[in-house]
Amino acid sequence: MSKSPNSKQSVHIRWLIRRDMQAVMEIESASFEFPWTEDEFINCLRQRDCIGMVAEYAEQVVGFMIYELQPTSIHVLSFAVHPDFRRKSVGSSLIQKLVAKLAYQRRNRIQLEVRETNLSAQLFLKQLGFRATGVLRSFYEDSTEDAFLMQYRGEAAWESQVPSEEVFRDRAG
Ligand SMILES: CC(C)(COP(=O)(O)OP(=O)(O)OC[C@H]1O[C@@H](n2cnc3c(N)ncnc32)[C@H](O)[C@@H]1OP(=O)(O)O)[C@@H](O)C(=O)NCCC(=O)NCCS
């Protein structure tokens, strides 16, 4: 990985295909302490409503996102950007692609679980308008960590929701 995108416009988002898997696995193992195996990705992507996208720059895969279509929401299962390409709006471009898929009458929110120790992802999601809506105790099989459930909805839909700060304050207290 030698070149870096100068602007968000240079990043192209497309469907994940089988031959992207090597690059996806490299990004996955560079990004997570407990990475998914290739079989886990493939089994997940075989499910009917499970979809993969990649972010490509200069014909290199620099990020990916795996998500599941649910009746009223989009559930993000995994996403990451190659360490050499972070803070260049690649992650934002992937999330914006999902936001564009929301239909405000029906599938009207995006949700995902974030490890309590993954502060950079929490800050990234907060910046994009996600809010923490709950804490899932001992959510992970590979550690004793809790997860924050984070959701994105259209701005107006947040008015009746608990502010994210309260979720974090409850935990701290
Ligand atoms: C989280 C992740 C996908 C963000 O991707 P990215 O391409 O670097 O994000 P962007 O460049 O679009 O960031 C947009 C904004 O989010 C915020 N942000 C992103 N990363 C941040 C960090 N490490 N610390 C603080 N704020 C951050 C910033 O406000 C940033 O804007 P700025 O760069 O102008 O300040 C990337 O850090 C990553 O792959 N992390 C490891 C895997 C992971 O945690 N995945 C999420 C699992 S839930």
The ligand as an SDF file (V2000), in Angstrom:
LIG
                    3D

 48 50  0  0  0  0  0  0  0  0999 V2000
  -13.1820    3.1330   12.5620 C   0  0  0  0  0  0  0  0  0  0  0  0
  -12.5820    3.2120   11.1600 C   0  0  0  0  0  0  0  0  0  0  0  0
  -13.3630    2.3160   10.2110 C   0  0  0  0  0  0  0  0  0  0  0  0
  -12.6770    4.6800   10.6740 C   0  0  0  0  0  0  0  0  0  0  0  0
  -12.2990    4.7160    9.3000 O   0  0  0  0  0  0  0  0  0  0  0  0
  -11.5890    6.0210    8.6560 P   0  0  0  0  0  0  0  0  0  0  0  0
  -11.5700    5.8410    7.1880 O   0  0  0  0  0  0  0  0  0  0  0  0
  -10.2740    6.2570    9.3190 O   0  0  0  0  0  0  0  0  0  0  0  0
  -12.6020    7.1680    9.0920 O   0  0  0  0  0  0  0  0  0  0  0  0
  -12.7670    8.6320    8.4390 P   0  0  0  0  0  0  0  0  0  0  0  0
  -11.4740    9.0830    7.8470 O   0  0  0  0  0  0  0  0  0  0  0  0
  -13.9420    8.5880    7.5370 O   0  0  0  0  0  0  0  0  0  0  0  0
  -13.0830    9.5010    9.7550 O   0  0  0  0  0  0  0  0  0  0  0  0
  -14.1580   10.4210    9.8140 C   0  0  0  0  0  0  0  0  0  0  0  0
  -14.1100   11.1330   11.1370 C   0  0  0  0  0  0  0  0  0  0  0  0
  -14.3140   10.2010   12.2190 O   0  0  0  0  0  0  0  0  0  0  0  0
  -13.5110   10.6090   13.3430 C   0  0  0  0  0  0  0  0  0  0  0  0
  -12.4690    9.6010   13.5950 N   0  0  0  0  0  0  0  0  0  0  0  0
  -12.0780    8.5940   12.7910 C   0  0  0  0  0  0  0  0  0  0  0  0
  -11.0980    7.8740   13.3760 N   0  0  0  0  0  0  0  0  0  0  0  0
  -10.8530    8.4610   14.5580 C   0  0  0  0  0  0  0  0  0  0  0  0
   -9.9270    8.1940   15.6070 C   0  0  0  0  0  0  0  0  0  0  0  0
   -9.0580    7.1730   15.5530 N   0  0  0  0  0  0  0  0  0  0  0  0
   -9.9460    9.0020   16.6940 N   0  0  0  0  0  0  0  0  0  0  0  0
  -10.8020   10.0420   16.7640 C   0  0  0  0  0  0  0  0  0  0  0  0
  -11.7080   10.3530   15.7950 N   0  0  0  0  0  0  0  0  0  0  0  0
  -11.7290    9.5690   14.7070 C   0  0  0  0  0  0  0  0  0  0  0  0
  -12.8690   11.9330   12.9570 C   0  0  0  0  0  0  0  0  0  0  0  0
  -13.7510   12.9520   13.3310 O   0  0  0  0  0  0  0  0  0  0  0  0
  -12.7790   11.8010   11.4450 C   0  0  0  0  0  0  0  0  0  0  0  0
  -12.7080   13.0440   10.7850 O   0  0  0  0  0  0  0  0  0  0  0  0
  -11.2700   13.8040   10.6450 P   0  0  0  0  0  0  0  0  0  0  0  0
  -10.2910   12.7850   10.1380 O   0  0  0  0  0  0  0  0  0  0  0  0
  -11.5480   14.8960    9.6650 O   0  0  0  0  0  0  0  0  0  0  0  0
  -10.9300   14.2950   12.0180 O   0  0  0  0  0  0  0  0  0  0  0  0
  -11.0650    2.8160   11.1680 C   0  0  0  0  0  0  0  0  0  0  0  0
  -10.4100    3.5220   12.2080 O   0  0  0  0  0  0  0  0  0  0  0  0
  -10.8280    1.3290   11.3730 C   0  0  0  0  0  0  0  0  0  0  0  0
  -10.7930    0.5640   10.4100 O   0  0  0  0  0  0  0  0  0  0  0  0
  -10.6400    0.9180   12.6430 N   0  0  0  0  0  0  0  0  0  0  0  0
  -10.3250   -0.4890   12.9600 C   0  0  0  0  0  0  0  0  0  0  0  0
  -11.5120   -1.3990   12.7070 C   0  0  0  0  0  0  0  0  0  0  0  0
  -12.7310   -0.9720   13.5100 C   0  0  0  0  0  0  0  0  0  0  0  0
  -12.6390   -0.5510   14.6540 O   0  0  0  0  0  0  0  0  0  0  0  0
  -13.9030   -1.1240   12.8800 N   0  0  0  0  0  0  0  0  0  0  0  0
  -15.1660   -0.7500   13.5000 C   0  0  0  0  0  0  0  0  0  0  0  0
  -15.7200   -1.8940   14.2420 C   0  0  0  0  0  0  0  0  0  0  0  0
  -17.2580   -1.4360   14.9900 S   0  0  0  0  0  0  0  0  0  0  0  0
  1  2  1  0
  2  3  1  0
  2  4  1  0
  2 36  1  0
  4  5  1  0
  5  6  1  0
  6  7  2  0
  6  8  1  0
  6  9  1  0
  9 10  1  0
 10 11  2  0
 10 12  1  0
 10 13  1  0
 13 14  1  0
 14 15  1  0
 15 16  1  0
 15 30  1  0
 16 17  1  0
 17 18  1  0
 17 28  1  0
 18 19  1  0
 18 27  1  0
 19 20  2  0
 20 21  1  0
 21 22  1  0
 21 27  2  0
 22 23  1  0
 22 24  2  0
 24 25  1  0
 25 26  2  0
 26 27  1  0
 28 29  1  0
 28 30  1  0
 30 31  1  0
 31 32  1  0
 32 33  2  0
 32 34  1  0
 32 35  1  0
 36 37  1  0
 36 38  1  0
 38 39  2  0
 38 40  1  0
 40 41  1  0
 41 42  1  0
 42 43  1  0
 43 44  2  0
 43 45  1  0
 45 46  1  0
 46 47  1  0
 47 48  1  0
M  END
$$$$
